[in-house]
Amino acid sequence: MAVTDAISSAPTSTKTLAASMLLLLLTRIFYGGSSRKKRVTELPFWVPLEIAATAYFITAGGIMGRILSLFRRNSGSVFGFTSAHQVLYDFKDVDRVMTKQYKNLEVFGAGWTLLVRVFGMSANKTKAEMDEALDKMLLCVKPLYRPVEQIFVGEQGANASVERADVPGVTIELVTFWTLKKDSKGREWSADVCVVAPDTAEANDLLDRNPRLLDDFWKFDNEVFPLLVIGVPTWLPVRAFQEGLAARARCNRAMEDCYRRIDQWQNGLPVDDGADMSDVSYIAQERNKIYSTHGMPVWARGRVDFSLLWGQNANSQALAFWFVAYIYSTPDLLPELRREVADFVKVDANSSPPRITSFDIPALSHSCPLLKSSLFETYRMANEATTIRYVRDAVTVEDGTGKQVRLRPDSWVSAPHGARQHDPAVYPEPHRFVPDRFLETDGETGRRVARYGRLKPWGSGHGMCKGRTLAEKEILAIAASVMSLWDMEPAGGEWKMPGMRMGTGVMCPTEDMRVVLRRRVFA
Ligand code: HEM
């Protein structure tokens, strides 16, 4: 959950926090302590609120920090308003704990809760239908990750996916003047630059058949996602919220229809609308086979994979926006990065318009340390990762400084990784974008390398992001091809980065950023 400067200083944010605290209190009164051991335990509404409140108190420091210390447990890095949920803050061994204890610290409960509460899994479904879907999902969940990890986490698969997306080919068609609108989380990027789901060719089929899908996707993300996470009821009579829910229903329908066609095709049946299925991606094919093997109803396949579509797009596209914005607006950075990528992004400057003739995707990750360090700095500035796990059986963990902490069974544990990202003790001048902040000299080779250090943009342990390699390559590729082909100036005369407000992972811009794009002038 995000905590920003803005939150600690602006009066509206203080109001937001006060409202959150009130909501937290009420939800604890009405729902607190009601969870019991079962097949899957729902994430209580108050857990995300407690994470936000803890992160807020930590970053605000001063009296807030002192209030928080009242809730500090025997280890300095564990906080909790009650033992039903403990927050690991700056917990040195968080990766080891989340990896080693993965059987006791479950990912599934929080994921299933999001499917039901946020992605609309249960909308218009009976209890019997939901029970069946849960039964099947418990069988499918592990095998379903396999194709995703193979393509999105593995180096080769991710390189091939980005290659197929033909980022240079798309970048050449960028419009000459465009606006990144407030709340859009980079919608224009998704329309003009990114392929909505690299490697998922059926997404093109999806887009062709559902031209409003992208609009609906962002409407859902902006208008309803954060509210549903904290348990706002779907009957809330607010127009934007109801429109967001209608958009979510259309997205789910589109995904269900898509999986129905894949299933018909794989079973040799006539395909709805006579759709051409020859370019359906490996991941969708494999996932449908797994769903079929375990008898998952087709409607549920689409709804589960709507969450995957969201995971693929919501964060990467917003991050791509911030990355490009920082590259162009940070003095002297653009020429340095152009020099660094020049060997790997070859441009024919004499063609009209100039075009990229060769594009070395692996080299952008391995041989462009400043580009990569700038991306890590963008994660630090604009991404707030959180890990949430359900504690099934009691676990005693060591925080890396010798102190032991007991996590009680049937409770929740979380790690707001982002809260440390603005701590001056770890990152001097935390509010300044420093492109080479993550650059180090490798002890053995003497080469400059970008290293994450304590940054954890992908979460932690077993449930760490399954799209991390793909996302990173995708964003590097977008930035490298945009800066190789385009010059950009602020429309208002001076660069001004938009403010940030909490999003659903990556920060949202609080205002428009208007820029003028011109084809790059080569000296
Ligand atoms: C910049 C872009 C992205 C960021 C910052 C990001 C961040 C995250 C974070 C913080 C988590 C939670 C990890 C935890 O619980 O500890 C997560 C989970 C996940 N992400 Fe991403 N993600 C990005 C892009 C993607 C992409 C492109 C995919 C494509 C498939 C993806 C798929 C997933 C999946 C499937 C999970 C759930 C993992 C699990 O439950 O085991 N993400 N992501």
Residues whose N, C-alpha, C, O or C-beta is under 5 A from the ligand:
A	BS01	HEM	V107 F152 L308 G311 Q312 N315 S316 L319 N383 A385 T386 T387 I388 P457 W458 G459 S460 H462 G463 M464 C465 K466 G467 A471
